[in-house]
Amino acid sequence: MKVEQELGPKLKYGIKKNEPMADHTSWLVGGPADYFLYPTDLNELLEIVTYSEKYQLPLFILGNGTNLLVLDGGIRGLVVNIGAPFSHIEQDCSRLKAGAGLSMAALAKSAASAGLSGLEFAIGIPGSLGGALVMNAGAFGGYIGEKVQSVKLVDFNSRVVNMSRAEISFGYRTSSLAGKGIITEVILELEEGSPDQIYNTMEHCSAERRRRHPVKPSAGSVFRNLPDQPAGRIIENAGAKGMRIGGAEVSEHHANFIINTGNATAADILNLIKAVQDKVKSKYGIELQPEIRIIGEE
Ligand SMILES: Cc1cc2nc3c(=O)[nH]c(=O)nc-3n(C[C@H](O)[C@H](O)[C@H](O)COP(=O)(O)OP(=O)(O)OC[C@H]3O[C@@H](n4cnc5c(N)ncnc54)[C@H](O)[C@@H]3O)c2cc1C
């Protein structure tokens, strides 16, 4: 089987071999993907899924890579990046139909310019809409799941499936869409609002992010909050702020962020995650759970 010869000619952008995932993650770490694919439409995506099914090749779906720790050994099989070619957007009264590759910032801005409220919280979330749906991304009390009317995806048997809101469940940074297939499009139900108010709320959200978040490369919050207290406060109280392994550091600015100070490896970040977990466990008996996804080989 030769992936490049058989599948490559069917894809406008071909196939990249041994593509460094560090170029596709917000932490700027991660080893090579065996085959990196960037489909430009639904037909290309169907070709990819059919191919991976035929040869039983593992297939990983990549959005903007802002919630991922890809390990230094990289990812075996195919990595399919859903990006700009899937970033169409269409308005129908208070509904928006949007492509899964659209960035959350572009989505929030489009909603605002259409006078639609409900996505102001999304302005500073650096992920794609597809990744946000899988993670049920949220901020400032809002989350994407509560706006969803329906989702279109390609399942792992190469079928195009439309799922209604009633068929999907969303929880705290989780959704039943995980593992169901490759999301290509979503319909969101929003509310009409005053453009001035929408823009003011977005500005407030952006200012809060600038104030609270470090600027160095990260993947946002590393650990899930507990029902009654934020993980960042527990980490800070445990004395883990500023802890460092290699080029990875628990941010002095926000203890639930681990930053890449410049030359971190995925192993540095992974070891620091474990060290923070150990410190918190030994001090408070609490087992912090990662919110980020850890993938690939060490
Ligand atoms: C500085 C910073 C701030 C952040 N702030 C927030 C925040 O306020 N709130 C919050 O919730 N998150 C936040 N995050 C985390 C992250 O941006 C979100 O989880 C985001 O939704 C991930 O989207 P992504 O496109 O980057 O997904 P990726 O990281 O690429 O992937 C995440 C998961 O989604 C899957 N996936 C991606 N695209 C698709 C698709 N089209 N179909 C099916 N599966 C798919 C992947 O396989 C993976 O399992 C922050 C991250 C950073 C770096």
Ligand as a Chemical Component Dictionary entry (heavy atoms), coordinates in Angstrom:
data_LIG
# 
_chem_comp.id                   LIG 
_chem_comp.type                 NON-POLYMER 
_chem_comp.pdbx_formal_charge   0 
_chem_comp.three_letter_code    LIG 
# 
loop_
_chem_comp_atom.comp_id 
_chem_comp_atom.atom_id 
_chem_comp_atom.alt_atom_id 
_chem_comp_atom.type_symbol 
_chem_comp_atom.charge 
_chem_comp_atom.model_Cartn_x 
_chem_comp_atom.model_Cartn_y 
_chem_comp_atom.model_Cartn_z 
_chem_comp_atom.pdbx_ordinal 
LIG C1  C1  C 0 -4.805  30.539 24.898 1  
LIG C2  C2  C 0 -5.903  29.528 24.924 2  
LIG C3  C3  C 0 -7.123  29.852 25.523 3  
LIG C4  C4  C 0 -8.170  28.921 25.551 4  
LIG N1  N1  N 0 -9.343  29.278 26.139 5  
LIG C5  C5  C 0 -10.364 28.384 26.171 6  
LIG C6  C6  C 0 -11.613 28.736 26.769 7  
LIG O1  O1  O 0 -11.818 29.848 27.242 8  
LIG N2  N2  N 0 -12.593 27.809 26.792 9  
LIG C7  C7  C 0 -12.428 26.555 26.269 10 
LIG O2  O2  O 0 -13.370 25.753 26.312 11 
LIG N3  N3  N 0 -11.253 26.199 25.682 12 
LIG C8  C8  C 0 -10.230 27.077 25.619 13 
LIG N4  N4  N 0 -9.043  26.723 25.033 14 
LIG C9  C9  C 0 -8.871  25.348 24.505 15 
LIG C10 C10 C 0 -9.246  25.163 23.028 16 
LIG O3  O3  O 0 -9.124  26.369 22.299 17 
LIG C11 C11 C 0 -10.663 24.616 22.858 18 
LIG O4  O4  O 0 -10.804 23.355 23.497 19 
LIG C12 C12 C 0 -11.019 24.463 21.388 20 
LIG O5  O5  O 0 -12.392 24.211 21.289 21 
LIG C13 C13 C 0 -10.258 23.357 20.677 22 
LIG O6  O6  O 0 -10.508 23.492 19.273 23 
LIG P1  P1  P 0 -9.412  23.057 18.217 24 
LIG O7  O7  O 0 -9.956  23.312 16.858 25 
LIG O8  O8  O 0 -8.112  23.692 18.513 26 
LIG O9  O9  O 0 -9.371  21.492 18.480 27 
LIG P2  P2  P 0 -8.100  20.532 18.485 28 
LIG O10 O10 O 0 -7.225  20.897 19.630 29 
LIG O11 O11 O 0 -7.494  20.481 17.148 30 
LIG O12 O12 O 0 -8.817  19.135 18.814 31 
LIG C14 C14 C 0 -9.512  18.946 20.038 32 
LIG C15 C15 C 0 -10.357 17.672 19.903 33 
LIG O13 O13 O 0 -11.387 17.904 18.950 34 
LIG C16 C16 C 0 -11.325 16.930 17.878 35 
LIG N5  N5  N 0 -11.716 17.640 16.646 36 
LIG C17 C17 C 0 -11.217 18.804 16.167 37 
LIG N6  N6  N 0 -11.868 19.172 15.040 38 
LIG C18 C18 C 0 -12.801 18.207 14.810 39 
LIG C19 C19 C 0 -13.781 18.002 13.792 40 
LIG N7  N7  N 0 -13.959 18.856 12.778 41 
LIG N8  N8  N 0 -14.553 16.889 13.868 42 
LIG C20 C20 C 0 -14.414 16.008 14.895 43 
LIG N9  N9  N 0 -13.494 16.142 15.864 44 
LIG C21 C21 C 0 -12.700 17.239 15.827 45 
LIG C22 C22 C 0 -9.880  16.462 17.878 46 
LIG O14 O14 O 0 -9.763  15.162 17.325 47 
LIG C23 C23 C 0 -9.563  16.480 19.374 48 
LIG O15 O15 O 0 -10.058 15.313 20.000 49 
LIG C24 C24 C 0 -7.984  27.634 24.973 50 
LIG C25 C25 C 0 -6.765  27.328 24.349 51 
LIG C26 C26 C 0 -5.739  28.260 24.328 52 
LIG C27 C27 C 0 -4.455  27.918 23.622 53 
# 
loop_
_chem_comp_bond.comp_id 
_chem_comp_bond.atom_id_1 
_chem_comp_bond.atom_id_2 
_chem_comp_bond.value_order 
_chem_comp_bond.pdbx_ordinal 
LIG C1  C2  SING 1  
LIG C2  C3  SING 2  
LIG C2  C26 DOUB 3  
LIG C3  C4  DOUB 4  
LIG C4  N1  SING 5  
LIG C4  C24 SING 6  
LIG N1  C5  DOUB 7  
LIG C5  C6  SING 8  
LIG C5  C8  SING 9  
LIG C6  O1  DOUB 10 
LIG C6  N2  SING 11 
LIG N2  C7  SING 12 
LIG C7  O2  DOUB 13 
LIG C7  N3  SING 14 
LIG N3  C8  DOUB 15 
LIG C8  N4  SING 16 
LIG N4  C9  SING 17 
LIG N4  C24 SING 18 
LIG C9  C10 SING 19 
LIG C10 O3  SING 20 
LIG C10 C11 SING 21 
LIG C11 O4  SING 22 
LIG C11 C12 SING 23 
LIG C12 O5  SING 24 
LIG C12 C13 SING 25 
LIG C13 O6  SING 26 
LIG O6  P1  SING 27 
LIG P1  O7  DOUB 28 
LIG P1  O8  SING 29 
LIG P1  O9  SING 30 
LIG O9  P2  SING 31 
LIG P2  O10 DOUB 32 
LIG P2  O11 SING 33 
LIG P2  O12 SING 34 
LIG O12 C14 SING 35 
LIG C14 C15 SING 36 
LIG C15 O13 SING 37 
LIG C15 C23 SING 38 
LIG O13 C16 SING 39 
LIG C16 N5  SING 40 
LIG C16 C22 SING 41 
LIG N5  C17 SING 42 
LIG N5  C21 SING 43 
LIG C17 N6  DOUB 44 
LIG N6  C18 SING 45 
LIG C18 C19 SING 46 
LIG C18 C21 DOUB 47 
LIG C19 N7  SING 48 
LIG C19 N8  DOUB 49 
LIG N8  C20 SING 50 
LIG C20 N9  DOUB 51 
LIG N9  C21 SING 52 
LIG C22 O14 SING 53 
LIG C22 C23 SING 54 
LIG C23 O15 SING 55 
LIG C24 C25 DOUB 56 
LIG C25 C26 SING 57 
LIG C26 C27 SING 58 
# 
